[in-house]
Amino acid sequence: MDLAARTTATIIPCLRYRDAPAAIDWLCRAFGFQRHAVYQDGNTVHHAQLVFGNGMVMLGSVQPGAWGSNMIQPDEVGGMETQSACVIVSDADAHHARATAAGAEIVIDIADQDYGGRGYACRDPEGHLWWFGSYDPWAAKAP
């Protein structure tokens, strides 16, 4: 893998929210994301890009259409997920405190991980699952 793959995100999670404008505000306040681009008409977000370090998530409002017809929300399947985002943070304890203060539902409390670093898992207000931790697989030594 070349350096470009490490400095530019080439895999970007995409999420849908029923109240995307509120989700954007919450993700920025609770998790520390920053708005990179938001395209919306009124309360409908057609496309948004939020950045964290050199990573990004894209999101939009729940809408019918070719993409939307292939997705459902976590609460429509009992809160379960088949995917989640893992976000590397420099201070997992401080991030955990920030997310908790903003009302994130902690599903795995912060702890030291067997593979290194500290981390925790939580859900955002619409039930999407997130992992935040200090373990950096790019910096880890190969076994």
N, CA, C and O atoms as a GROMACS GRO file, in nm:
protein
  572
    1MET      N    1   0.084  -0.117   0.000
    1MET     CA    2   0.000   0.000   0.000
    1MET      C    3   0.089   0.124   0.000
    1MET      O    4   0.185   0.131   0.076
    2ASP      N    5   0.057   0.218  -0.084
    2ASP     CA    6   0.140   0.338  -0.091
    2ASP      C    7   0.094   0.442   0.010
    2ASP      O    8  -0.013   0.430   0.070
    3LEU      N    9   0.176   0.546   0.027
    3LEU     CA   10   0.148   0.650   0.125
    3LEU      C   11   0.018   0.723   0.094
    3LEU      O   12  -0.054   0.763   0.186
    4ALA      N   13  -0.014   0.741  -0.034
    4ALA     CA   14  -0.137   0.812  -0.069
    4ALA      C   15  -0.259   0.746  -0.008
    4ALA      O   16  -0.352   0.814   0.034
    5ALA      N   17  -0.259   0.615  -0.001
    5ALA     CA   18  -0.372   0.544   0.058
    5ALA      C   19  -0.382   0.571   0.207
    5ALA      O   20  -0.490   0.559   0.265
    6ARG      N   21  -0.272   0.608   0.270
    6ARG     CA   22  -0.273   0.636   0.413
    6ARG      C   23  -0.311   0.780   0.445
    6ARG      O   24  -0.360   0.807   0.554
    7THR      N   25  -0.290   0.872   0.354
    7THR     CA   26  -0.317   1.012   0.383
    7THR      C   27  -0.448   1.060   0.325
    7THR      O   28  -0.496   1.168   0.361
    8THR      N   29  -0.508   0.983   0.238
    8THR     CA   30  -0.636   1.019   0.179
    8THR      C   31  -0.732   0.903   0.203
    8THR      O   32  -0.702   0.788   0.173
    9ALA      N   33  -0.848   0.937   0.258
    9ALA     CA   34  -0.948   0.832   0.284
    9ALA      C   35  -0.999   0.777   0.152
    9ALA      O   36  -1.049   0.852   0.068
   10THR      N   37  -0.987   0.647   0.133
   10THR     CA   38  -1.037   0.584   0.011
   10THR      C   39  -1.160   0.498   0.039
   10THR      O   40  -1.222   0.447  -0.055
   11ILE      N   41  -1.194   0.481   0.164
   11ILE     CA   42  -1.319   0.416   0.203
   11ILE      C   43  -1.393   0.514   0.291
   11ILE      O   44  -1.342   0.558   0.394
   12ILE      N   45  -1.514   0.549   0.250
   12ILE     CA   46  -1.591   0.652   0.321
   12ILE      C   47  -1.728   0.594   0.356
   12ILE      O   48  -1.808   0.566   0.267
   13PRO      N   49  -1.757   0.576   0.486
   13PRO     CA   50  -1.889   0.527   0.525
   13PRO      C   51  -1.999   0.626   0.484
   13PRO      O   52  -1.979   0.747   0.489
   14CYS      N   53  -2.114   0.573   0.444
   14CYS     CA   54  -2.229   0.654   0.405
   14CYS      C   55  -2.347   0.616   0.494
   14CYS      O   56  -2.378   0.498   0.510
   15LEU      N   57  -2.413   0.715   0.551
   15LEU     CA   58  -2.523   0.693   0.645
   15LEU      C   59  -2.645   0.773   0.602
   15LEU      O   60  -2.633   0.872   0.530
   16ARG      N   61  -2.762   0.730   0.649
   16ARG     CA   62  -2.886   0.805   0.628
   16ARG      C   63  -2.946   0.838   0.763
   16ARG      O   64  -2.936   0.760   0.858
   17TYR      N   65  -3.009   0.953   0.771
   17TYR     CA   66  -3.075   0.996   0.894
   17TYR      C   67  -3.213   1.052   0.861
   17TYR      O   68  -3.231   1.119   0.760
   18ARG      N   69  -3.309   1.024   0.949
   18ARG     CA   70  -3.443   1.081   0.932
   18ARG      C   71  -3.440   1.232   0.951
   18ARG      O   72  -3.508   1.306   0.880
   19ASP      N   73  -3.361   1.278   1.049
   19ASP     CA   74  -3.343   1.422   1.071
   19ASP      C   75  -3.195   1.453   1.050
   19ASP      O   76  -3.120   1.472   1.146
   20ALA      N   77  -3.156   1.459   0.924
   20ALA     CA   78  -3.014   1.477   0.891
   20ALA      C   79  -2.957   1.610   0.942
   20ALA      O   80  -2.843   1.610   0.990
   21PRO      N   81  -3.030   1.723   0.935
   21PRO     CA   82  -2.971   1.846   0.989
   21PRO      C   83  -2.939   1.834   1.139
   21PRO      O   84  -2.834   1.880   1.184
   22ALA      N   85  -3.029   1.773   1.215
   22ALA     CA   86  -3.003   1.754   1.359
   22ALA      C   87  -2.888   1.656   1.379
   22ALA      O   88  -2.806   1.675   1.469
   23ALA      N   89  -2.880   1.552   1.296
   23ALA     CA   90  -2.771   1.454   1.308
   23ALA      C   91  -2.637   1.520   1.282
   23ALA      O   92  -2.540   1.493   1.352
   24ILE      N   93  -2.630   1.606   1.181
   24ILE     CA   94  -2.505   1.676   1.151
   24ILE      C   95  -2.461   1.759   1.271
   24ILE      O   96  -2.345   1.752   1.312
   25ASP      N   97  -2.554   1.836   1.326
   25ASP     CA   98  -2.520   1.917   1.445
   25ASP      C   99  -2.471   1.828   1.559
   25ASP      O  100  -2.371   1.859   1.623
   26TRP      N  101  -2.542   1.718   1.583
   26TRP     CA  102  -2.506   1.629   1.694
   26TRP      C  103  -2.372   1.562   1.671
   26TRP      O  104  -2.290   1.557   1.762
   27LEU      N  105  -2.347   1.511   1.551
   27LEU     CA  106  -2.220   1.444   1.522
   27LEU      C  107  -2.102   1.540   1.538
   27LEU      O  108  -1.994   1.499   1.584
   28CYS      N  109  -2.121   1.665   1.503
   28CYS     CA  110  -2.014   1.764   1.521
   28CYS      C  111  -1.994   1.795   1.669
   28CYS      O  112  -1.880   1.802   1.716
   29ARG      N  113  -2.102   1.814   1.742
   29ARG     CA  114  -2.093   1.847   1.884
   29ARG      C  115  -2.043   1.728   1.967
   29ARG      O  116  -1.954   1.744   2.051
   30ALA      N  117  -2.099   1.611   1.945
   30ALA     CA  118  -2.070   1.495   2.030
   30ALA      C  119  -1.940   1.424   1.993
   30ALA      O  120  -1.866   1.381   2.082
   31PHE      N  121  -1.913   1.413   1.865
   31PHE     CA  122  -1.799   1.333   1.820
   31PHE      C  123  -1.682   1.416   1.769
   31PHE      O  124  -1.572   1.364   1.752
   32GLY      N  125  -1.705   1.544   1.742
   32GLY     CA  126  -1.596   1.629   1.695
   32GLY      C  127  -1.579   1.634   1.544
   32GLY      O  128  -1.476   1.680   1.496
   33PHE      N  129  -1.678   1.586   1.469
   33PHE     CA  130  -1.670   1.600   1.324
   33PHE      C  131  -1.679   1.747   1.286
   33PHE      O  132  -1.726   1.829   1.364
   34GLN      N  133  -1.633   1.780   1.166
   34GLN     CA  134  -1.644   1.915   1.113
   34GLN      C  135  -1.714   1.908   0.978
   34GLN      O  136  -1.692   1.816   0.899
   35ARG      N  137  -1.798   2.008   0.953
   35ARG     CA  138  -1.868   2.014   0.825
   35ARG      C  139  -1.766   2.044   0.714
   35ARG      O  140  -1.690   2.139   0.722
   36HIS      N  141  -1.768   1.961   0.612
   36HIS     CA  142  -1.685   1.984   0.494
   36HIS      C  143  -1.774   2.037   0.381
   36HIS      O  144  -1.736   2.129   0.309
   37ALA      N  145  -1.892   1.978   0.367
   37ALA     CA  146  -1.990   2.022   0.267
   37ALA      C  147  -2.127   1.973   0.310
   37ALA      O  148  -2.141   1.860   0.357
   38VAL      N  149  -2.227   2.058   0.294
   38VAL     CA  150  -2.366   2.019   0.323
   38VAL      C  151  -2.453   2.080   0.213
   38VAL      O  152  -2.455   2.202   0.195
   39TYR      N  153  -2.525   1.994   0.142
   39TYR     CA  154  -2.616   2.038   0.036
   39TYR      C  155  -2.757   2.001   0.079
   39TYR      O  156  -2.791   1.883   0.090
   40GLN      N  157  -2.838   2.103   0.104
   40GLN     CA  158  -2.972   2.075   0.155
   40GLN      C  159  -3.073   2.175   0.102
   40GLN      O  160  -3.039   2.287   0.064
   41ASP      N  161  -3.198   2.130   0.099
   41ASP     CA  162  -3.314   2.214   0.071
   41ASP      C  163  -3.403   2.204   0.192
   41ASP      O  164  -3.462   2.099   0.218
   42GLY      N  165  -3.413   2.312   0.267
   42GLY     CA  166  -3.493   2.307   0.389
   42GLY      C  167  -3.439   2.204   0.485
   42GLY      O  168  -3.321   2.209   0.522
   43ASN      N  169  -3.524   2.110   0.526
   43ASN     CA  170  -3.484   2.008   0.622
   43ASN      C  171  -3.433   1.880   0.555
   43ASN      O  172  -3.403   1.782   0.624
   44THR      N  173  -3.423   1.880   0.423
   44THR     CA  174  -3.373   1.763   0.349
   44THR      C  175  -3.227   1.784   0.311
   44THR      O  176  -3.193   1.877   0.239
   45VAL      N  177  -3.142   1.695   0.361
   45VAL     CA  178  -3.001   1.698   0.325
   45VAL      C  179  -2.982   1.598   0.212
   45VAL      O  180  -2.999   1.477   0.230
   46HIS      N  181  -2.946   1.649   0.095
   46HIS     CA  182  -2.923   1.563  -0.021
   46HIS      C  183  -2.787   1.494  -0.011
   46HIS      O  184  -2.772   1.380  -0.054
   47HIS      N  185  -2.690   1.565   0.044
   47HIS     CA  186  -2.555   1.509   0.057
   47HIS      C  187  -2.478   1.596   0.156
   47HIS      O  188  -2.480   1.718   0.149
   48ALA      N  189  -2.409   1.530   0.248
   48ALA     CA  190  -2.322   1.602   0.341
   48ALA      C  191  -2.193   1.524   0.358
   48ALA      O  192  -2.191   1.401   0.350
   49GLN      N  193  -2.087   1.598   0.382
   49GLN     CA  194  -1.956   1.539   0.407
   49GLN      C  195  -1.905   1.596   0.539
   49GLN      O  196  -1.890   1.717   0.554
   50LEU      N  197  -1.879   1.507   0.635
   50LEU     CA  198  -1.823   1.547   0.763
   50LEU      C  199  -1.685   1.485   0.774
   50LEU      O  200  -1.666   1.369   0.740
   51VAL      N  201  -1.588   1.563   0.822
   51VAL     CA  202  -1.451   1.515   0.830
   51VAL      C  203  -1.405   1.505   0.975
   51VAL      O  204  -1.453   1.577   1.063
   52PHE      N  205  -1.312   1.414   0.996
   52PHE     CA  206  -1.246   1.394   1.125
   52PHE      C  207  -1.105   1.349   1.090
   52PHE      O  208  -1.086   1.240   1.037
   53GLY      N  209  -1.006   1.432   1.120
   53GLY     CA  210  -0.870   1.401   1.078
   53GLY      C  211  -0.867   1.390   0.927
   53GLY      O  212  -0.917   1.479   0.858
   54ASN      N  213  -0.809   1.283   0.873
   54ASN     CA  214  -0.810   1.264   0.728
   54ASN      C  215  -0.921   1.169   0.684
   54ASN      O  216  -0.921   1.121   0.571
   55GLY      N  217  -1.015   1.143   0.774
   55GLY     CA  218  -1.129   1.057   0.742
   55GLY      C  219  -1.254   1.138   0.714
   55GLY      O  220  -1.260   1.258   0.741
   56MET      N  221  -1.353   1.071   0.660
   56MET     CA  222  -1.477   1.137   0.624
   56MET      C  223  -1.592   1.038   0.637
   56MET      O  224  -1.576   0.918   0.616
   57VAL      N  225  -1.709   1.090   0.671
   57VAL     CA  226  -1.834   1.018   0.655
   57VAL      C  227  -1.923   1.104   0.566
   57VAL      O  228  -1.919   1.227   0.572
   58MET      N  229  -2.003   1.038   0.485
   58MET     CA  230  -2.101   1.108   0.404
   58MET      C  231  -2.238   1.066   0.455
   58MET      O  232  -2.258   0.952   0.497
   59LEU      N  233  -2.332   1.159   0.451
   59LEU     CA  234  -2.466   1.127   0.498
   59LEU      C  235  -2.569   1.210   0.426
   59LEU      O  236  -2.537   1.308   0.358
   60GLY      N  237  -2.692   1.169   0.441
   60GLY     CA  238  -2.804   1.241   0.383
   60GLY      C  239  -2.932   1.201   0.452
   60GLY      O  240  -2.935   1.112   0.538
   61SER      N  241  -3.038   1.268   0.412
   61SER     CA  242  -3.170   1.238   0.467
   61SER      C  243  -3.223   1.108   0.408
   61SER      O  244  -3.191   1.072   0.295
   62VAL      N  245  -3.304   1.037   0.487
   62VAL     CA  246  -3.374   0.920   0.436
   62VAL      C  247  -3.465   0.968   0.324
   62VAL      O  248  -3.550   1.055   0.344
   63GLN      N  249  -3.446   0.911   0.205
   63GLN     CA  250  -3.526   0.950   0.089
   63GLN      C  251  -3.550   0.826   0.003
   63GLN      O  252  -3.469   0.734   0.002
   64PRO      N  253  -3.662   0.825  -0.071
   64PRO     CA  254  -3.682   0.715  -0.165
   64PRO      C  255  -3.584   0.730  -0.282
   64PRO      O  256  -3.525   0.836  -0.301
   65GLY      N  257  -3.570   0.626  -0.358
   65GLY     CA  258  -3.482   0.631  -0.475
   65GLY      C  259  -3.398   0.506  -0.484
   65GLY      O  260  -3.410   0.415  -0.402
   66ALA      N  261  -3.311   0.501  -0.584
   66ALA     CA  262  -3.230   0.382  -0.609
   66ALA      C  263  -3.143   0.347  -0.490
   66ALA      O  264  -3.136   0.230  -0.453
   67TRP      N  265  -3.076   0.444  -0.430
   67TRP     CA  266  -2.988   0.417  -0.315
   67TRP      C  267  -3.072   0.390  -0.191
   67TRP      O  268  -3.049   0.292  -0.119
   68GLY      N  269  -3.168   0.477  -0.165
   68GLY     CA  270  -3.249   0.465  -0.045
   68GLY      C  271  -3.329   0.336  -0.038
   68GLY      O  272  -3.355   0.286   0.072
   69SER      N  273  -3.368   0.282  -0.152
   69SER     CA  274  -3.448   0.158  -0.151
   69SER      C  275  -3.365   0.037  -0.109
   69SER      O  276  -3.420  -0.070  -0.085
   70ASN      N  277  -3.234   0.052  -0.099
   70ASN     CA  278  -3.146  -0.057  -0.057
   70ASN      C  279  -3.100  -0.045   0.088
   70ASN      O  280  -3.019  -0.125   0.134
   71MET      N  281  -3.152   0.053   0.158
   71MET     CA  282  -3.109   0.076   0.296
   71MET      C  283  -3.229   0.087   0.389
   71MET      O  284  -3.337   0.130   0.349
   72ILE      N  285  -3.208   0.046   0.516
   72ILE     CA  286  -3.306   0.068   0.620
   72ILE      C  287  -3.235   0.126   0.741
   72ILE      O  288  -3.112   0.119   0.751
   73GLN      N  289  -3.312   0.182   0.831
   73GLN     CA  290  -3.255   0.244   0.950
   73GLN      C  291  -3.238   0.140   1.060
   73GLN      O  292  -3.310   0.040   1.062
   74PRO      N  293  -3.145   0.163   1.153
   74PRO     CA  294  -3.121   0.066   1.261
   74PRO      C  295  -3.247   0.029   1.339
   74PRO      O  296  -3.264  -0.087   1.377
   75ASP      N  297  -3.336   0.126   1.364
   75ASP     CA  298  -3.455   0.094   1.443
   75ASP      C  299  -3.554   0.006   1.367
   75ASP      O  300  -3.646  -0.049   1.427
   76GLU      N  301  -3.537  -0.007   1.237
   76GLU     CA  302  -3.624  -0.093   1.158
   76GLU      C  303  -3.581  -0.239   1.164
   76GLU      O  304  -3.653  -0.327   1.116
   77VAL      N  305  -3.465  -0.266   1.222
   77VAL     CA  306  -3.414  -0.403   1.236
   77VAL      C  307  -3.371  -0.428   1.380
   77VAL      O  308  -3.272  -0.496   1.406
   78GLY      N  309  -3.446  -0.371   1.473
   78GLY     CA  310  -3.419  -0.394   1.614
   78GLY      C  311  -3.290  -0.332   1.665
   78GLY      O  312  -3.235  -0.378   1.765
   79GLY      N  313  -3.242  -0.230   1.598
   79GLY     CA  314  -3.121  -0.162   1.642
   79GLY      C  315  -2.992  -0.230   1.603
   79GLY      O  316  -2.884  -0.188   1.643
   80MET      N  317  -3.002  -0.336   1.524
   80MET     CA  318  -2.882  -0.410   1.484
   80MET      C  319  -2.818  -0.342   1.363
   80MET      O  320  -2.882  -0.268   1.289
   81GLU      N  321  -2.689  -0.369   1.346
   81GLU     CA  322  -2.613  -0.314   1.234
   81GLU      C  323  -2.534  -0.426   1.168
   81GLU      O  324  -2.500  -0.525   1.233
   82THR      N  325  -2.504  -0.411   1.042
   82THR     CA  326  -2.412  -0.503   0.975
   82THR      C  327  -2.279  -0.434   0.948
   82THR      O  328  -2.183  -0.499   0.907
   83GLN      N  329  -2.272  -0.303   0.972
   83GLN     CA  330  -2.149  -0.227   0.953
   83GLN      C  331  -2.141  -0.120   1.061
   83GLN      O  332  -2.242  -0.080   1.118
   84SER      N  333  -2.021  -0.074   1.087
   84SER     CA  334  -2.002   0.040   1.176
   84SER      C  335  -1.876   0.112   1.132
   84SER      O  336  -1.797   0.061   1.054
   85ALA      N  337  -1.859   0.231   1.184
   85ALA     CA  338  -1.738   0.308   1.155
   85ALA      C  339  -1.646   0.302   1.276
   85ALA      O  340  -1.691   0.310   1.390
   86CYS      N  341  -1.518   0.288   1.250
   86CYS     CA  342  -1.415   0.291   1.355
   86CYS      C  343  -1.336   0.419   1.335
   86CYS      O  344  -1.280   0.443   1.228
   87VAL      N  345  -1.332   0.502   1.438
   87VAL     CA  346  -1.266   0.633   1.428
   87VAL      C  347  -1.151   0.637   1.528
   87VAL      O  348  -1.170   0.611   1.647
   88ILE      N  349  -1.032   0.668   1.479
   88ILE     CA  350  -0.913   0.678   1.564
   88ILE      C  351  -0.910   0.816   1.629
   88ILE      O  352  -0.918   0.918   1.561
   89VAL      N  353  -0.900   0.817   1.762
   89VAL     CA  354  -0.892   0.942   1.838
   89VAL      C  355  -0.764   0.941   1.921
   89VAL      O  356  -0.715   0.835   1.959
   90SER      N  357  -0.711   1.059   1.949
   90SER     CA  358  -0.586   1.066   2.025
   90SER      C  359  -0.609   1.041   2.174
   90SER      O  360  -0.521   0.988   2.241
   91ASP      N  361  -0.725   1.080   2.226
   91ASP     CA  362  -0.755   1.064   2.368
   91ASP      C  363  -0.893   1.001   2.382
   91ASP      O  364  -0.994   1.071   2.382
   92ALA      N  365  -0.897   0.870   2.392
   92ALA     CA  366  -1.025   0.798   2.396
   92ALA      C  367  -1.108   0.835   2.518
   92ALA      O  368  -1.230   0.842   2.510
   93ASP      N  369  -1.043   0.858   2.632
   93ASP     CA  370  -1.118   0.893   2.753
   93ASP      C  371  -1.186   1.028   2.739
   93ASP      O  372  -1.303   1.043   2.776
   94ALA      N  373  -1.116   1.126   2.685
   94ALA     CA  374  -1.176   1.259   2.665
   94ALA      C  375  -1.288   1.251   2.562
   94ALA      O  376  -1.392   1.315   2.579
   95HIS      N  377  -1.269   1.173   2.458
   95HIS     CA  378  -1.373   1.158   2.356
   95HIS      C  379  -1.496   1.090   2.414
   95HIS      O  380  -1.609   1.130   2.387
   96HIS      N  381  -1.474   0.987   2.494
   96HIS     CA  382  -1.583   0.916   2.562
   96HIS      C  383  -1.662   1.014   2.650
   96HIS      O  384  -1.786   1.012   2.648
   97ALA      N  385  -1.593   1.098   2.724
   97ALA     CA  386  -1.660   1.196   2.811
   97ALA      C  387  -1.743   1.293   2.728
   97ALA      O  388  -1.855   1.326   2.766
   98ARG      N  389  -1.688   1.339   2.617
   98ARG     CA  390  -1.759   1.433   2.530
   98ARG      C  391  -1.884   1.369   2.472
   98ARG      O  392  -1.992   1.429   2.473
   99ALA      N  393  -1.871   1.247   2.421
   99ALA     CA  394  -1.985   1.177   2.362
   99ALA      C  395  -2.092   1.147   2.467
   99ALA      O  396  -2.211   1.162   2.440
  100THR      N  397  -2.049   1.106   2.584
  100THR     CA  398  -2.143   1.076   2.693
  100THR      C  399  -2.219   1.202   2.733
  100THR      O  400  -2.341   1.197   2.752
  101ALA      N  401  -2.148   1.313   2.746
  101ALA     CA  402  -2.212   1.440   2.783
  101ALA      C  403  -2.315   1.484   2.679
  101ALA      O  404  -2.413   1.549   2.712
  102ALA      N  405  -2.292   1.448   2.553
  102ALA     CA  406  -2.384   1.486   2.446
  102ALA      C  407  -2.501   1.388   2.432
  102ALA      O  408  -2.590   1.409   2.351
  103GLY      N  409  -2.500   1.280   2.512
  103GLY     CA  410  -2.612   1.187   2.511
  103GLY      C  411  -2.594   1.062   2.428
  103GLY      O  412  -2.691   0.992   2.400
  104ALA      N  413  -2.470   1.032   2.386
  104ALA     CA  414  -2.448   0.908   2.311
  104ALA      C  415  -2.484   0.789   2.400
  104ALA      O  416  -2.456   0.789   2.520
  105GLU      N  417  -2.545   0.688   2.340
  105GLU     CA  418  -2.575   0.564   2.412
  105GLU      C  419  -2.450   0.477   2.409
  105GLU      O  420  -2.413   0.423   2.304
  106ILE      N  421  -2.385   0.462   2.522
  106ILE     CA  422  -2.264   0.381   2.530
  106ILE      C  423  -2.306   0.234   2.533
  106ILE      O  424  -2.380   0.192   2.622
  107VAL      N  425  -2.259   0.156   2.436
  107VAL     CA  426  -2.295   0.014   2.430
  107VAL      C  427  -2.179  -0.076   2.473
  107VAL      O  428  -2.202  -0.189   2.515
  108ILE      N  429  -2.057  -0.028   2.462
  108ILE     CA  430  -1.940  -0.096   2.518
  108ILE      C  431  -1.859   0.014   2.586
  108ILE      O  432  -1.808   0.105   2.521
  109ASP      N  433  -1.847   0.004   2.719
  109ASP     CA  434  -1.780   0.110   2.794
  109ASP      C  435  -1.632   0.116   2.758
  109ASP      O  436  -1.574   0.020   2.707
  110ILE      N  437  -1.574   0.229   2.785
  110ILE     CA  438  -1.433   0.250   2.752
  110ILE      C  439  -1.345   0.154   2.832
  110ILE      O  440  -1.365   0.134   2.952
  111ALA      N  441  -1.248   0.096   2.763
  111ALA     CA  442  -1.159   0.000   2.827
  111ALA      C  443  -1.032  -0.015   2.744
  111ALA      O  444  -1.029   0.019   2.625
  112ASP      N  445  -0.928  -0.065   2.809
  112ASP     CA  446  -0.807  -0.103   2.737
  112ASP      C  447  -0.842  -0.223   2.650
  112ASP      O  448  -0.916  -0.312   2.692
  113GLN      N  449  -0.788  -0.226   2.529
  113GLN     CA  450  -0.817  -0.334   2.436
  113GLN      C  451  -0.699  -0.432   2.431
  113GLN      O  452  -0.584  -0.390   2.441
  114ASP      N  453  -0.727  -0.559   2.414
  114ASP     CA  454  -0.623  -0.662   2.409
  114ASP      C  455  -0.522  -0.636   2.298
  114ASP      O  456  -0.405  -0.671   2.310
  115TYR      N  457  -0.567  -0.575   2.190
  115TYR     CA  458  -0.481  -0.550   2.074
  115TYR      C  459  -0.409  -0.416   2.082
  115TYR      O  460  -0.333  -0.381   1.991
  116GLY      N  461  -0.433  -0.341   2.189
  116GLY     CA  462  -0.368  -0.211   2.208
  116GLY      C  463  -0.468  -0.097   2.208
  116GLY      O  464  -0.575  -0.106   2.149
  117GLY      N  465  -0.431   0.010   2.275
  117GLY     CA  466  -0.516   0.128   2.280
  117GLY      C  467  -0.634   0.113   2.374
  117GLY      O  468  -0.654   0.008   2.436
  118ARG      N  469  -0.712   0.219   2.382
  118ARG     CA  470  -0.836   0.222   2.458
  118ARG      C  471  -0.948   0.258   2.362
  118ARG      O  472  -0.927   0.330   2.264
  119GLY      N  473  -1.067   0.207   2.390
  119GLY     CA  474  -1.177   0.239   2.302
  119GLY      C  475  -1.312   0.209   2.363
  119GLY      O  476  -1.322   0.148   2.470
  120TYR      N  477  -1.415   0.252   2.293
  120TYR     CA  478  -1.553   0.230   2.336
  120TYR      C  479  -1.644   0.232   2.214
  120TYR      O  480  -1.606   0.280   2.107
  121ALA      N  481  -1.764   0.179   2.231
  121ALA     CA  482  -1.864   0.179   2.124
  121ALA      C  483  -1.988   0.251   2.173
  121ALA      O  484  -2.024   0.244   2.291
  122CYS      N  485  -2.053   0.321   2.080
  122CYS     CA  486  -2.175   0.394   2.116
  122CYS      C  487  -2.267   0.403   1.996
  122CYS      O  488  -2.230   0.374   1.882
  123ARG      N  489  -2.390   0.445   2.025
  123ARG     CA  490  -2.488   0.471   1.920
  123ARG      C  491  -2.520   0.620   1.920
  123ARG      O  492  -2.524   0.685   2.024
  124ASP      N  493  -2.543   0.671   1.800
  124ASP     CA  494  -2.588   0.810   1.788
  124ASP      C  495  -2.740   0.813   1.810
  124ASP      O  496  -2.801   0.708   1.827
  125PRO      N  497  -2.802   0.931   1.810
  125PRO     CA  498  -2.946   0.938   1.839
  125PRO      C  499  -3.037   0.858   1.746
  125PRO      O  500  -3.148   0.823   1.785
  126GLU      N  501  -2.992   0.827   1.624
  126GLU     CA  502  -3.075   0.746   1.534
  126GLU      C  503  -3.031   0.601   1.529
  126GLU      O  504  -3.078   0.524   1.446
  127GLY      N  505  -2.940   0.563   1.619
  127GLY     CA  506  -2.906   0.422   1.637
  127GLY      C  507  -2.787   0.370   1.560
  127GLY      O  508  -2.755   0.251   1.570
  128HIS      N  509  -2.719   0.454   1.483
  128HIS     CA  510  -2.600   0.407   1.411
  128HIS      C  511  -2.488   0.378   1.511
  128HIS      O  512  -2.468   0.452   1.607
  129LEU      N  513  -2.417   0.269   1.487
  129LEU     CA  514  -2.312   0.220   1.577
  129LEU      C  515  -2.177   0.277   1.537
  129LEU      O  516  -2.140   0.277   1.420
  130TRP      N  517  -2.102   0.326   1.637
  130TRP     CA  518  -1.970   0.386   1.617
  130TRP      C  519  -1.871   0.326   1.715
  130TRP      O  520  -1.907   0.293   1.828
  131TRP      N  521  -1.746   0.311   1.673
  131TRP     CA  522  -1.636   0.272   1.760
  131TRP      C  523  -1.534   0.384   1.758
  131TRP      O  524  -1.493   0.429   1.651
  132PHE      N  525  -1.493   0.430   1.876
  132PHE     CA  526  -1.389   0.532   1.889
  132PHE      C  527  -1.279   0.475   1.977
  132PHE      O  528  -1.307   0.419   2.084
  133GLY      N  529  -1.156   0.488   1.934
  133GLY     CA  530  -1.046   0.436   2.014
  133GLY      C  531  -0.912   0.491   1.971
  133GLY      O  532  -0.897   0.551   1.864
  134SER      N  533  -0.814   0.469   2.057
  134SER     CA  534  -0.680   0.520   2.030
  134SER      C  535  -0.593   0.422   1.952
  134SER      O  536  -0.484   0.458   1.907
  135TYR      N  537  -0.638   0.299   1.936
  135TYR     CA  538  -0.561   0.202   1.858
  135TYR      C  539  -0.556   0.245   1.712
  135TYR      O  540  -0.659   0.271   1.651
  136ASP      N  541  -0.435   0.253   1.658
  136ASP     CA  542  -0.415   0.293   1.518
  136ASP      C  543  -0.357   0.174   1.442
  136ASP      O  544  -0.238   0.145   1.458
  137PRO      N  545  -0.436   0.106   1.362
  137PRO     CA  546  -0.384  -0.011   1.292
  137PRO      C  547  -0.271   0.022   1.194
  137PRO      O  548  -0.190  -0.064   1.162
  138TRP      N  549  -0.265   0.147   1.146
  138TRP     CA  550  -0.156   0.187   1.057
  138TRP      C  551  -0.023   0.192   1.132
  138TRP      O  552   0.082   0.165   1.074
  139ALA      N  553  -0.028   0.227   1.259
  139ALA     CA  554   0.095   0.240   1.337
  139ALA      C  555   0.134   0.111   1.408
  139ALA      O  556   0.246   0.097   1.455
  140ALA      N  557   0.040   0.016   1.417
  140ALA     CA  558   0.065  -0.109   1.490
  140ALA      C  559   0.169  -0.194   1.417
  140ALA      O  560   0.178  -0.193   1.295
  141LYS      N  561   0.246  -0.265   1.496
  141LYS     CA  562   0.345  -0.357   1.439
  141LYS      C  563   0.274  -0.482   1.389
  141LYS      O  564   0.179  -0.530   1.450
  142ALA      N  565   0.321  -0.533   1.278
  142ALA     CA  566   0.265  -0.658   1.225
  142ALA      C  567   0.301  -0.773   1.317
  142ALA      O  568   0.409  -0.774   1.377
  143PRO      N  569   0.210  -0.872   1.331
  143PRO     CA  570   0.238  -0.986   1.420
  143PRO      C  571   0.356  -1.069   1.373
  143PRO      O  572   0.392  -1.167   1.437
   0.00000   0.00000   0.00000
